[in-house]
Amino acid sequence: MNRVICHYDMDAFYASIEIRDNPKYKDKPIVVAGGVVTTASYPARKFGIHSAMNTLDAKKLCPKLIVVPVNKDKYAYESRIIQDLVLKITHKVEFIAFDEGFIDITDIIDKFSSKENFANLFRKRIFEITGLTCSMGIGLNKLTAKIASDINKPGGQHIFNTEDEFIEFIKDKKVRKLPGVGKQFEKLLNKDNIFLVKDIYPFSLKELCSKYGTSRGELLYTYSRGIDHRDVEFNRAIHSIGNENTFRLPLDSEEEITREIESLFDWSYARLIKKNLLTKTVSLKVRFKNRETISRSKTRFIPTNDKELLKGMVDELLLSLNLTRDIKLLGVSFSNLENPSTRQLTFEKLY
């Protein structure tokens, strides 16, 4: 039986909650932020404002920007309401954040007149209960469902019924459209004259793995063709690997902070490798002398144990926080862990 997987994604979740609760914000550029933007409304995004941007930089792009403080308890409450609604449909759900998740509807889709009907009813019910809109994608697997949910944002839906439909859509898109292809990898591919997804097709799996490494080569070959064998991991235990250090004397220089972060990263990474795990999420925890504690995370769509990629994610988090002094605690951790065996593919099937 072919799988039917859907991905729901709440539209500008934190910002949408604030707009719902404060109608005066409607159609105005707002961000939910502390020192860093957590979520930007769609009017704010038109100015080039995005999550993880420094709030001061965001205000430079849009002087009339409205900044709303983060209220994580409120957002968690709304998330629980949404997740409870989803779990009434099926327990084959993988919640990957407050505002999104994958649902395996293979066993229940026949109860609905069509996939379109399911998506329409899902979005309508979410809006009736929460007053919030979401986007929905349905595909043959997690990859195609995730990409489908982005096509008609905000508040829309898209469905891929076959791999051919997906390939027709993706082939003329920039290679960056593939999950797991970041800025640096895109630059490397561009140097090899791979600009569009269809530029990947002339290469065999063996050639791509030889040129870019097994993990990246496999990603390019399979994802460009809509192939993704990962399951919706609804029974997955949530756990993490990491380390944190409390300092007797507060750190007060960029050099000290960088040195400690590198040490914590190396220790956590060594444990990740020792346990033979892949990770999607890197988190940085900071506590200041005044006891204020902040945490920031960055998540990849594709799990990895590539040290360079993971260290780059830590560096991005560190840069977004602009830490300088009075730090009493630092922590680095990896979460959303997977065993490599759950995603390894048999090469024979792909030639």
Secondary structure, 3 states (H helix, E strand, C coil): CCCCEEEEEECCHHHHHHHHHCHHHCCCCEEEECCEEEEECHHHHCCCCCCCCEHHHHHHHCCCCEEECCCHHHHHHHHHHHHHHHHCCCCCEEEEECCEEEEECCCCHHHCCCHHHHHHHHHHHHHHHHCCCEEEEEECCHHHHHHHHHHCCCCCEEECCCHHHHHHHHCCCEHHHCCCCCHHHHHHHHHCCCCEHHHHCCCCHHHHHHHHCHHHHHHHHHHCCCCCCCCCCCCCCCCEEEEEEEEEEEECCHHHHHHHHHHHHHHHHHHHHHCCCEEEEEEEEEEECCCCEEEEEEEEEEEECCHHHHHHHHHHHHHHHCCCCCEEEEEEEEEEEECHHHCCCCHHHHC
